[in-house]
Amino acid sequence: MIGAYSLSIRAFDAADTDAVVALWLDAFPEYKDTSKPQRDPHLSIANKLATQPELFFVAVRDGRVVGTVMAGYDGHRGWLYSLAVDLAERRRGIGAALVRHAESALTRRGCPKVNLQVLSAKADVRAFYESLGYRADEVISLGKRLGSVA
Ligand SMILES: CC(C)(COP(=O)(O)OP(=O)(O)OC[C@H]1O[C@@H](n2cnc3c(N)ncnc32)[C@H](O)[C@@H]1OP(=O)(O)O)[C@@H](O)C(=O)NCCC(=O)NCCS
């Protein structure tokens, strides 16, 4: 519960799958980009259930999933992914509660620093994270897509 607002945050359960996929399709338009088949919400869920599933959280209000966040800890840094709040439920503190919940779970594992990436175009999301104490690091983000294992 946060304040008088009835909200709970718990680990993702397989029964949440349809609700989470629906939420992500709304919150992340890139999931609808058919030119990027690697962006498959069901695959993201399956992969997370195979790796630190206890760090995949949903926010639930009146039995309904209204937010998600994934965290990971690789033994050196923690990472946050897939933070999303139902459009109708935004600006009520749910996103902040999810981030703090994930931060606490990482801290309990001994994680000293958490990183995350925000698309440059998303100025509102950057403002959200800055309100929670996040600051841009003096780094550029590099990535490489890996092939499948033969
Ligand atoms: C980012 C997101 C999760 C924020 O969730 P939320 O529940 O609305 O956030 P909160 O209510 O906890 O906001 C906390 C503070 O962040 C800041 N903030 C939140 N949304 C903001 C916005 N659109 N513009 C500017 N500041 C914002 C405010 O300071 C806010 O406090 P206030 O409402 O008292 O002013 C939500 O907007 C979302 O799901 N966006 C689409 C998905 C996405 O892009 N996720 C991030 C991927 S990196």
The ligand as an ORCA input file, in Angstrom:
! r2SCAN-3c Opt
* xyz 0 1
  C       7.525      6.811    -16.927
  C       6.259      6.290    -16.211
  C       6.485      4.862    -15.780
  C       5.997      7.168    -14.972
  O       4.953      6.565    -14.206
  P       4.004      7.430    -13.230
  O       3.286      6.478    -12.345
  O       3.159      8.353    -14.018
  O       5.068      8.290    -12.410
  P       4.856      8.949    -10.957
  O       3.441      9.335    -10.763
  O       5.461      8.054     -9.935
  O       5.761     10.272    -11.126
  C       6.722     10.662    -10.141
  C       7.306     11.991    -10.550
  O       8.015     11.862    -11.803
  C       7.849     13.077    -12.579
  N       7.094     12.760    -13.794
  C       6.307     11.681    -14.041
  N       5.793     11.728    -15.282
  C       6.260     12.874    -15.824
  C       6.058     13.497    -17.090
  N       5.286     12.959    -18.049
  N       6.667     14.691    -17.338
  C       7.445     15.261    -16.383
  N       7.664     14.713    -15.146
  C       7.084     13.539    -14.883
  C       7.072     14.038    -11.692
  O       8.013     14.766    -10.915
  C       6.286     13.077    -10.818
  O       5.865     13.630     -9.591
  P       4.491     14.525     -9.547
  O       3.417     13.750    -10.270
  O       4.245     14.666     -8.069
  O       4.825     15.803    -10.251
  C       5.015      6.372    -17.155
  O       4.930      7.695    -17.679
  C       5.046      5.398    -18.318
  O       4.613      4.250    -18.182
  N       5.520      5.839    -19.511
  C       5.512      4.992    -20.721
  C       6.492      3.847    -20.661
  C       7.929      4.313    -20.612
  O       8.366      5.118    -21.421
  N       8.676      3.770    -19.626
  C      10.078      4.095    -19.399
  C      10.955      3.232    -20.189
  S      12.673      3.705    -19.940
*
